[in-house]
Amino acid sequence: MTMQTRRSRPRSVTALFSVLFSVLMLLAPARAAAAPPELRIISETELEFGTFAVIGSGYRIVGPDGSIQSTGIFSMSSSDTSPARFTIRYDRGNNGRRRLNLRIQLILAPAPMVTQGNLVARLSNYRTDIPGAANVSPGQIVEVTIPNCRTRICSTSFRVGGRLDIQSNSGGGKIAIPIPAEIVLISVR
């Protein structure tokens, strides 16, 4: 009998280890899957040209700094103009913390023509505070950089103004234009 007890112990120990291993595997937290990097552009505000009246034709320029220049426009208010604001946001996921330098292509697409009663308005060009891209034509590719990204989420913001060409037989209105924007990540170093 003593011999049988000694022989059955190794099987019991093996079975016990097998059960413990199975229980530990069930209790262990699942490994987090790698979150993929994500690049987004967020439109925070529209390009607001304000409230005005026009007889014939005119234009208004809203600069990226909020400055206003008008010809042939009778302004009804000076406090309802502002450039559009955008934020480009890069989330590296949970894929490390090494320093990254990002290069991004930005395209500001042509904005739709605006019609309000007798007023017809068309955005003819963009003005930005992006370094090296003060005047931008609709559809033109502009490079934006996010240097020295060391955190999980890195971002950069910029403002866009523009020139609005207006025609009207009489009357006016308040004009705010959403600016269509697209981005593509071209380099991560």
C-alpha positions as CSV (number, residue, x, y, z in Angstrom):
1,M,0.0,0.0,0.0
2,T,2.8,2.4,0.7
3,M,4.0,2.1,-2.9
4,Q,0.6,2.9,-4.4
5,T,0.3,6.0,-2.3
6,R,3.7,7.2,-3.5
7,R,2.8,6.5,-7.1
8,S,-0.5,8.4,-6.9
9,R,1.0,11.5,-5.5
10,P,2.7,12.7,-8.7
11,R,-0.7,12.4,-10.5
12,S,-2.4,14.3,-7.8
13,V,0.2,17.0,-7.8
14,T,0.0,17.3,-11.6
15,A,-3.8,17.5,-11.5
16,L,-3.6,20.1,-8.7
17,F,-1.1,22.3,-10.8
18,S,-3.4,22.0,-13.8
19,V,-6.4,23.2,-11.9
20,L,-4.5,26.0,-10.3
21,F,-3.1,27.1,-13.6
22,S,-6.6,27.1,-15.2
23,V,-8.0,29.2,-12.3
24,L,-5.2,31.7,-12.5
25,M,-5.7,32.1,-16.3
26,L,-9.4,32.8,-15.6
27,L,-8.6,35.4,-12.9
28,A,-5.8,37.1,-14.8
29,P,-6.8,40.3,-16.5
30,A,-7.0,40.1,-20.2
31,R,-4.1,41.8,-22.0
32,A,-5.1,45.1,-23.5
33,A,-5.2,45.0,-27.2
34,A,-3.1,47.6,-28.9
35,A,-5.2,50.7,-29.7
36,P,-4.4,51.9,-33.2
37,P,-3.3,55.5,-33.8
38,E,-6.0,57.9,-34.8
39,L,-5.9,61.3,-36.6
40,R,-8.9,63.7,-36.5
41,I,-9.7,67.2,-37.4
42,I,-12.2,69.0,-35.3
43,S,-14.1,72.0,-36.5
44,E,-14.7,74.2,-33.4
45,T,-16.4,77.2,-35.0
46,E,-17.5,78.4,-38.4
47,L,-16.1,81.4,-40.3
48,E,-18.5,84.2,-39.3
49,F,-18.7,87.3,-41.5
50,G,-21.2,89.0,-39.3
51,T,-24.4,90.9,-40.0
52,F,-24.4,93.5,-42.8
53,A,-26.3,95.1,-45.7
54,V,-25.1,95.4,-49.3
55,I,-26.4,97.4,-52.3
56,G,-24.9,96.1,-55.5
57,S,-21.6,94.3,-54.6
58,G,-18.9,94.3,-52.0
59,Y,-16.6,92.1,-50.1
60,R,-15.6,91.4,-46.5
61,I,-12.3,89.9,-45.3
62,V,-12.1,88.3,-41.9
63,G,-8.5,87.6,-40.9
64,P,-7.3,84.6,-38.9
65,D,-6.6,87.1,-36.1
66,G,-10.2,88.4,-36.2
67,S,-9.4,91.6,-38.1
68,I,-12.1,92.9,-40.5
69,Q,-11.8,94.7,-43.8
70,S,-14.9,95.6,-45.9
71,T,-15.7,97.4,-49.1
72,G,-19.3,98.2,-50.2
73,I,-20.8,96.6,-47.0
74,F,-22.7,98.4,-44.3
75,S,-22.0,96.6,-41.1
76,M,-24.9,96.2,-38.7
77,S,-22.7,94.9,-35.8
78,S,-19.0,94.6,-35.2
79,S,-19.1,91.9,-32.6
80,D,-20.5,89.0,-34.6
81,T,-17.4,88.2,-36.8
82,S,-14.8,85.6,-36.1
83,P,-12.4,83.3,-37.9
84,A,-13.1,79.5,-38.0
85,R,-11.2,77.5,-35.5
86,F,-9.9,73.9,-36.0
87,T,-7.9,71.4,-33.9
88,I,-5.9,68.6,-35.4
89,R,-5.7,65.8,-32.9
90,Y,-3.4,62.7,-33.0
91,D,-4.0,59.9,-30.6
92,R,-1.0,57.5,-30.8
93,G,-3.1,54.8,-29.0
94,N,-1.2,52.8,-26.4
95,N,1.7,52.2,-28.6
96,G,4.6,53.7,-26.7
97,R,5.8,57.1,-25.5
98,R,8.7,57.8,-27.8
99,R,9.0,61.3,-29.3
100,L,7.2,61.7,-32.6
101,N,7.3,64.4,-35.3
102,L,4.1,64.4,-37.4
103,R,3.6,65.8,-40.9
104,I,0.0,66.2,-42.0
105,Q,-1.5,67.4,-45.2
106,L,-4.5,69.7,-44.9
107,I,-6.9,70.6,-47.6
108,L,-9.5,73.3,-47.1
109,A,-12.1,72.5,-49.7
110,P,-14.2,75.1,-51.5
111,A,-17.1,76.3,-49.3
112,P,-20.6,76.2,-50.8
113,M,-22.1,79.4,-52.2
114,V,-24.5,81.0,-49.8
115,T,-27.9,82.4,-50.8
116,Q,-30.1,84.4,-48.4
117,G,-33.0,86.2,-50.0
118,N,-31.5,88.7,-52.5
119,L,-28.0,88.1,-51.1
120,V,-25.5,85.8,-52.9
121,A,-22.1,85.2,-51.2
122,R,-19.1,83.2,-52.3
123,L,-15.9,82.5,-50.4
124,S,-13.0,83.2,-52.8
125,N,-9.9,82.4,-50.7
126,Y,-8.7,81.5,-47.3
127,R,-6.3,83.2,-44.9
128,T,-4.8,81.1,-42.1
129,D,-2.4,81.5,-39.2
130,I,-0.6,78.3,-40.2
131,P,3.2,79.1,-40.6
132,G,4.0,79.4,-44.3
133,A,0.4,79.3,-45.4
134,A,-1.0,82.8,-44.9
135,N,-3.1,82.8,-48.1
136,V,-4.6,79.5,-49.3
137,S,-6.7,78.7,-52.3
138,P,-9.6,76.3,-51.9
139,G,-8.3,72.8,-52.6
140,Q,-4.6,73.7,-52.1
141,I,-2.6,71.3,-50.0
142,V,-1.0,72.8,-46.9
143,E,1.5,71.0,-44.6
144,V,0.8,71.2,-40.9
145,T,3.3,69.8,-38.3
146,I,3.0,68.6,-34.8
147,P,6.6,68.4,-33.5
148,N,7.9,66.7,-30.4
149,C,4.8,64.7,-29.6
150,R,5.6,62.8,-26.3
151,T,2.1,62.2,-24.8
152,R,-0.6,59.9,-25.9
153,I,-2.7,62.7,-27.4
154,C,-1.0,65.6,-29.2
155,S,-2.8,68.4,-31.0
156,T,-2.4,71.7,-32.8
157,S,-4.9,74.4,-33.4
158,F,-5.2,77.0,-36.2
159,R,-7.6,79.6,-37.4
160,V,-9.0,80.3,-40.8
161,G,-10.4,83.6,-42.2
162,G,-11.3,84.4,-45.7
163,R,-12.7,86.8,-48.3
164,L,-16.4,86.8,-48.9
165,D,-17.5,88.3,-52.2
166,I,-21.2,89.5,-52.0
167,Q,-23.8,90.5,-54.5
168,S,-27.3,91.8,-53.7
169,N,-30.0,94.0,-55.2
170,S,-31.0,95.1,-51.7
171,G,-30.9,93.8,-48.2
172,G,-28.4,91.8,-46.3
173,G,-28.1,89.2,-43.6
174,K,-25.9,87.3,-41.3
175,I,-23.4,85.0,-42.9
176,A,-21.5,82.1,-41.2
177,I,-19.9,79.5,-43.4
178,P,-18.7,76.0,-42.4
179,I,-15.4,75.3,-44.0
180,P,-14.9,71.7,-45.3
181,A,-11.4,70.4,-44.2
182,E,-9.7,67.1,-44.8
183,I,-6.4,65.8,-43.4
184,V,-4.0,63.0,-44.2
185,L,-1.0,61.8,-42.1
186,I,2.0,61.7,-44.4
187,S,4.9,61.1,-42.0
188,V,5.5,59.9,-38.4
189,R,9.1,60.0,-37.3
